[in-house]
């Protein structure tokens, strides 16, 4: 990882709240930004930001998300997801995020990612697949 990636750095990503990002269980008239979509948007913003500082042999995986969905955002609006690097501790990277629509703060989150070496990750996954195959699954 590039040593220039450090605590205090920020990135903001704008996300359009289309139908796929909204809840549908209360009917069409009450479609708003879904909490699982907010989680995904925060995680992707953090992953993409960190990814700009990784080597081609590295990537990152999410390990923890803590989120407070504070208010509704209507379908057709946008949100700005602002992520801030809280700290880099070896392979662990901690972020905080704020999610704001045009009117309000609608979400706050903390997210932890781990940097992985792709070759080692491939070995771990192949070993797990072999164990599963041995069980006949």
Secondary structure by P-SEA (a helix, b strand, c coil): cccccccccbbbbbbbbcccccccccccccccccaaaaaaaaaaaaaaaaaaaccccccccccbbbbbbcccccccbbbbbbbbbccccccbbbbbbbbbccccccccbbbbbbbbcaaaaaaaaaaaaaaaaaacc
